[in-house]
Amino acid sequence: MKYITYILIGFFFGIIMYKSEAASWFRIYEMFEFGSFHMYGIIASALLLGILGVQFIKRNNIKAMGGEEMQLKPKDKSVPRYLIGGIIFGLGWALAGACPGPMYVLAGSGYISILIVIAAALLGTFVYGLLRNRLPH
């Protein structure tokens, strides 16, 4: 029964992504050319909402659905980690025209060719899992 909540949130997220044109290849292309504020506004709104949401959770000591306490573990602040990861993510985003969230929205919208991108993303995740211990973190 608890999975229904996640499915409903996913549907809501997909509808918002599709209606706001955040899953549109043309909007993403516009963003990479610095031709429109549309995508930067969406990203900035999501960032602001995320910051406010995390602060609200921390200050009100809100528990997870299972009753466990939520914790955010601090990550290592190393430049190569974020620089290399950001470049790989950005190149994939630019080549595919979609980041992970909109990929599934596009598949649900009927763009069958995005299934190739989803398969490549899953393969990349699998390869990362295999090489994770050998990579500098």
Secondary structure as UniProt FT lines:
FT   HELIX           2..19
FT   TURN            20..23
FT   HELIX           25..32
FT   TURN            33..34
FT   HELIX           38..60
FT   TURN            65..66
FT   HELIX           79..96
FT   HELIX           100..108
FT   TURN            109..110
FT   TURN            112..113
FT   HELIX           114..131
FT   HELIX           132..134
//
